[in-house]
Amino acid sequence: MSDITITHNPACGTSRNVLALIRNSGVEPTVIEYLKTPPSTAQIQAWLQAMGATVRQVLREKGTPYAELDLGKPTWTDAELLALIQQHPILLNRPIVATPLGVRLCRPSEFVLDILPKPQQGAFSKEDGEVLIDANGRRV
């Protein structure tokens, strides 16, 4: 089992780019397709603590029931928001990556480079063509 974990949505370009960057470092991560296998509330809380983040900072608005649930209302408690993430896993923003160097919400995708223990093994361009890593494995 890998010491790198990614909460992944294969339909998300950012998530696919992050997964590809991890693999470009020579590591096959543990992939959690969080819409199929949602992380537990305890796991989300552990990631939040490791990131120094709040529940609101990992809520996803686009393509979710965020607006219809009126989650912008400041009266929602963290416990209530976590319960809603359990009911609607799509509310959890992704990809969240955990490595021995830390935990991070990797938006934009290049944020993952700051927590990967191994260097990039070669050139890498995002799906949109943006070059992130040159032929020598260095950040552009």
N, C-alpha and C positions, 0 to 999 in steps of 0.2 A: 504494500500500500504506500502511496506517495505521501510525502510530508507537505505537499501543496494541494489545497482543495479550492475548487471554484464552484460557486453557485452559478449555474449556466442555463441560459435559454437559447437553444439552437436557432430560434427565429430572430434573435437579436444580433445585429451586426457588431455592436460593441462587444458583446459577449463572445462572439466568434473570433474577433480580433484578439481579445485577451487570451483566450484559449490557445490560439495560434502562437502568440508571443511566449506563453509558458512552454509550449512544445518546442519553440525555436531556441529555448535555453537548454534543450536536451532532456527535459523532464516530462513524464506523462503524469498529469495530475489526477487526483480523485475528482471526478466530475459529478456534481449533484445537479441533476435536472430538477430544479426546485419546484417547477409546476407539477411534476409527477411525484416527487418525493419532497414535500416541504420540510424545511428545517424546523426543529422544535423551537418553542418560545425560549427555552433555556439556551439553545445554541445561538439564536439571534441575539439574546442578551449578552452572551459571552463575546460575540463578535463586536457588538456595540461597545462593550467595556474595553476591549482590546483596541478599538479604533478611537476611543474617546468621543463617540458620537451619540446622538440621541435617536430615538425611534423616528422622529419626524425627518431626520436627515437621511434616512434610508427608505422613506416612503416614495413610491413612484406615482406620479400623477397621470402621465400620458398613457392612454390605452388601458386604463384601469377604472374601477368604480369610485375613485377618489372623489370626484365632483358630486356624483349622485349620493354618496354617503356623507357629503359635507365635511370631509376630513380637514379642510382648511380652518374649521372652527377651532379656536384655541382651547376649548373646554374639554376636548378628548384627553383622557389620561394615557400615560404610556401603556398601562395594562390593557386598556380598551383598544388602543391602536394595535398592540401585539395580538390580541384576540382577533381583531379584524384581519390581520395578516394571515393568521391561521385559517380563517374562513375563505380569504381571497389571496392566495399566495402571490398573485400577480402584483399586489401592492408593494412587495419587497423589491426595491431597486436592485439591479444587478449590473455586472457581476461583482460579487464579493469574493475576494481571494484571501485565503489564509496561508501563510508560509512561515517558516521559522523566523523570518525577519519582521513579521507583522501581519496585520489584517487591514484590508483596504477595500473601499468601494472604488472600483476601477473605471470611473467615468471622468475623463476620457480614458481610452484603453491603455495609453502609455503610462498611466499611473502604476500599472503592475510592474514596470521596470524597476521601480524604487524598492520593491520588496522581494524580488527574485534572487535567490542565493547564488545562482549560476549565471554567467554572462550569456548573451545572445550568441548563437553559433554561426550566424550568417545574416545575409540581408533579409529585411522584412519590410513589406509595404502593407498598409491597411487595405481592406477591400475596396475603398474608394480611390486607391492609388497613392495616397499620401505615404511617402517614404519615412520610416521611423528609424531603421537600422541599416547601416551601409554594409558593403560586401565583407568588411573586416569585423562585423559584429558590434560596431560602435553606434551609439545614438547620434542621429543627425540633428 
